[in-house]
């Protein structure tokens, strides 16, 4: 009963066959809060929230968002962020993963159709981890043709354009960097490009590498 439904009342599933919890339901908020509190008790020094969004893959046209006329996805997610911040100990460091393109839309209300806006998160989390994988950006992004071959330029632009919206806010930016071969071979040169872009920015507080196979060559470090 907590999952999204199709318009005919069945459980909606994405292309992987996964069901999604409806983030406007209070029980979903309480469930995530309980897990975060338990993880804190076990000694974890940072609670990172991933997939805090609406679905992006699958037949979303057949998904009933169950929103009232005065509601929208981004405001639902903002309420979720505020709830977590309010109900977790101030000693608990909390962070959120977001799509990389949120960095490009701090001057408008575009939520990428998934309810994510950077400006909604920066008051409630200690760190925001935008997933700025250049391979996931549109063809000819910034006129680059294959953006995956220019990850340094992608990061530099996103970190710069978003800066005015996040200055003097609670959250610091800690990007996820691409360490996998999609769109280009991510050798030492391309990984170094990303690290340099982050370390030369003023809004960042570190970086994290992502490879789904947990394969990180020695040259990275």
C-alpha positions as CSV (number, residue, x, y, z in Angstrom):
1,X,0.0,0.0,0.0
2,X,3.0,2.3,0.2
3,X,4.1,1.7,-3.3
4,X,3.2,3.7,-6.4
5,X,0.3,2.3,-8.4
6,X,-0.5,2.3,-12.1
7,X,-3.7,4.0,-13.2
8,X,-5.6,0.7,-13.0
9,X,-4.4,0.1,-9.4
10,X,-1.6,-2.4,-9.8
11,X,1.8,-1.9,-8.3
12,X,3.9,0.2,-10.7
13,X,7.3,-1.2,-11.6
14,X,10.3,0.3,-13.4
15,X,12.2,-1.3,-16.3
16,X,14.1,-3.5,-13.8
17,X,10.9,-4.8,-12.3
18,X,11.4,-2.8,-9.1
19,X,8.5,-1.2,-7.2
20,X,9.0,2.3,-5.7
21,X,7.7,3.7,-2.4
22,X,5.6,6.9,-2.6
23,X,7.7,9.6,-0.9
24,X,4.6,11.6,0.1
25,X,3.4,8.9,2.5
26,X,4.3,9.6,6.1
27,X,5.0,5.9,6.8
28,X,7.8,6.1,4.2
29,X,9.4,9.0,6.0
30,X,9.2,7.2,9.3
31,X,10.7,4.1,7.9
32,X,13.7,5.9,6.5
33,X,14.1,7.8,9.7
34,X,14.1,4.6,11.8
35,X,16.8,3.1,9.6
36,X,18.9,6.2,9.9
37,X,18.6,6.3,13.7
38,X,19.5,2.6,14.0
39,X,22.6,3.1,11.8
40,X,23.7,6.0,14.0
41,X,23.4,3.9,17.1
42,X,25.6,1.3,15.4
43,X,28.3,3.9,15.0
44,X,28.1,5.1,11.4
45,X,29.4,8.6,11.3
46,X,27.5,9.7,8.2
47,X,24.1,8.7,6.9
48,X,23.9,8.9,3.1
49,X,20.4,8.9,1.5
50,X,20.3,7.6,-2.1
51,X,17.4,7.3,-4.5
52,X,15.4,10.0,-2.6
53,X,13.5,10.9,-5.7
54,X,10.7,9.9,-8.0
55,X,11.3,7.2,-10.7
56,X,13.2,8.2,-13.9
57,X,13.1,4.9,-15.7
58,X,10.1,2.9,-16.7
59,X,6.7,3.8,-18.1
60,X,6.1,6.8,-15.8
61,X,3.2,7.8,-17.9
62,X,1.3,4.9,-16.5
63,X,2.3,5.8,-12.9
64,X,-0.2,7.5,-10.7
65,X,1.7,10.2,-8.7
66,X,-1.3,10.6,-6.5
67,X,-0.7,14.3,-6.1
68,X,-3.3,16.9,-5.2
69,X,-3.6,19.9,-7.5
70,X,-1.7,22.1,-5.1
71,X,1.2,19.6,-4.7
72,X,4.3,18.9,-6.8
73,X,7.1,16.4,-6.7
74,X,9.8,18.8,-5.6
75,X,7.8,20.2,-2.7
76,X,7.1,16.7,-1.5
77,X,10.8,15.9,-1.5
78,X,11.6,19.1,0.3
79,X,9.2,18.2,3.0
80,X,11.0,14.8,3.3
81,X,14.4,16.5,3.6
82,X,13.1,18.9,6.3
83,X,11.5,16.0,8.3
84,X,14.8,14.1,8.3
85,X,16.8,17.1,9.3
86,X,14.5,18.0,12.1
87,X,14.2,14.5,13.6
88,X,17.8,13.3,13.4
89,X,20.3,14.4,16.0
90,X,22.3,17.4,15.1
91,X,25.4,15.3,15.8
92,X,24.4,13.0,13.0
93,X,26.0,13.9,9.6
94,X,23.5,13.4,6.8
95,X,24.0,13.6,3.1
96,X,22.0,13.0,-0.1
97,X,22.8,11.8,-3.6
98,X,21.3,13.8,-6.4
99,X,21.4,13.7,-10.2
100,X,24.3,15.7,-11.5
101,X,22.1,18.0,-13.6
102,X,20.6,19.5,-10.5
103,X,23.7,21.7,-10.6
104,X,22.5,23.3,-13.8
105,X,19.0,24.2,-12.6
106,X,19.5,26.3,-9.5
107,X,17.9,29.4,-11.2
108,X,14.7,27.7,-12.2
109,X,12.2,25.3,-10.6
110,X,13.0,22.4,-12.9
111,X,13.1,19.2,-10.9
112,X,14.3,16.8,-13.7
113,X,10.9,15.2,-13.5
114,X,12.1,13.3,-10.3
115,X,11.5,15.9,-7.6
116,X,15.1,16.8,-7.1
117,X,16.3,20.4,-6.8
118,X,19.6,21.3,-5.3
119,X,18.2,24.5,-3.7
120,X,15.7,22.4,-1.8
121,X,18.4,20.2,-0.2
122,X,21.2,22.6,0.8
123,X,19.4,23.9,3.9
124,X,18.8,20.4,5.4
125,X,21.8,18.2,4.6
126,X,25.4,18.5,5.6
127,X,26.6,17.3,2.2
128,X,25.1,16.9,-1.2
129,X,26.7,14.4,-3.5
130,X,25.7,15.3,-7.1
131,X,26.4,12.3,-9.4
132,X,28.3,14.3,-12.0
133,X,29.2,11.5,-14.3
134,X,29.9,13.1,-17.6
135,X,28.7,9.9,-19.5
136,X,25.2,10.6,-18.2
137,X,25.0,14.1,-19.7
138,X,23.2,14.8,-23.0
139,X,25.0,14.5,-26.4
140,X,26.7,17.8,-27.2
141,X,26.3,19.1,-23.7
142,X,28.2,22.5,-23.5
143,X,29.0,21.9,-27.2
144,X,31.4,19.1,-26.2
145,X,30.0,16.4,-28.5
146,X,30.8,13.4,-26.4
147,X,30.7,14.9,-22.9
148,X,32.1,11.7,-21.4
149,X,35.5,12.5,-22.9
150,X,35.6,15.9,-21.1
151,X,34.6,15.2,-17.4
152,X,36.8,18.1,-16.1
153,X,34.8,20.6,-18.2
154,X,31.5,19.1,-17.1
155,X,32.4,19.3,-13.4
156,X,33.9,22.8,-13.7
157,X,30.8,24.2,-15.3
158,X,28.3,22.6,-12.9
159,X,30.2,23.6,-9.8
160,X,30.6,27.2,-11.0
161,X,27.1,27.8,-12.2
162,X,25.6,26.5,-9.0
163,X,27.8,28.5,-6.7
164,X,25.5,31.5,-6.1
165,X,22.7,29.3,-5.0
166,X,24.6,27.4,-2.4
167,X,26.8,30.1,-0.9
168,X,26.3,30.5,2.9
169,X,24.0,27.4,3.0
170,X,24.4,24.5,5.4
171,X,25.4,21.9,2.8
172,X,28.8,21.5,1.2
173,X,29.1,19.8,-2.2
174,X,30.9,16.5,-2.5
175,X,30.5,15.2,-6.0
176,X,30.5,11.6,-7.0
177,X,33.1,11.2,-9.7
178,X,33.1,8.7,-12.6
179,X,35.4,5.7,-12.3
180,X,33.9,3.5,-14.9
181,X,34.1,3.2,-18.7
182,X,31.0,4.4,-20.2
183,X,31.3,6.8,-23.2
184,X,35.1,6.9,-22.7
185,X,37.9,5.0,-21.1
186,X,38.3,6.4,-17.7
187,X,42.1,6.2,-17.3
188,X,44.2,8.2,-14.9
189,X,44.0,11.3,-17.1
190,X,40.2,11.6,-17.0
191,X,40.0,10.7,-13.3
192,X,42.6,13.4,-12.5
193,X,40.6,15.9,-14.6
194,X,37.7,15.4,-12.3
195,X,39.6,15.5,-9.1
196,X,41.3,18.8,-10.2
197,X,38.0,20.3,-11.1
198,X,36.6,19.6,-7.6
199,X,39.7,20.7,-5.7
200,X,39.8,24.0,-7.6
201,X,36.2,24.8,-6.8
202,X,35.3,26.8,-3.7
203,X,31.9,25.1,-2.9
204,X,33.3,21.6,-2.5
205,X,34.3,19.5,0.5
206,X,36.0,16.5,-1.0
207,X,34.9,14.0,-3.6
208,X,33.9,10.3,-3.9
209,X,34.6,7.8,-6.7
210,X,32.0,5.4,-8.1
211,X,32.5,2.1,-9.8
212,X,29.7,-0.4,-9.5
213,X,32.2,-3.3,-9.5
214,X,34.3,-1.6,-6.7
215,X,37.3,-1.7,-9.1
216,X,39.6,1.2,-8.3
217,X,43.1,0.9,-9.9
218,X,46.1,1.9,-7.7
219,X,46.9,4.9,-9.9
220,X,43.7,6.7,-8.7
221,X,45.3,7.1,-5.3
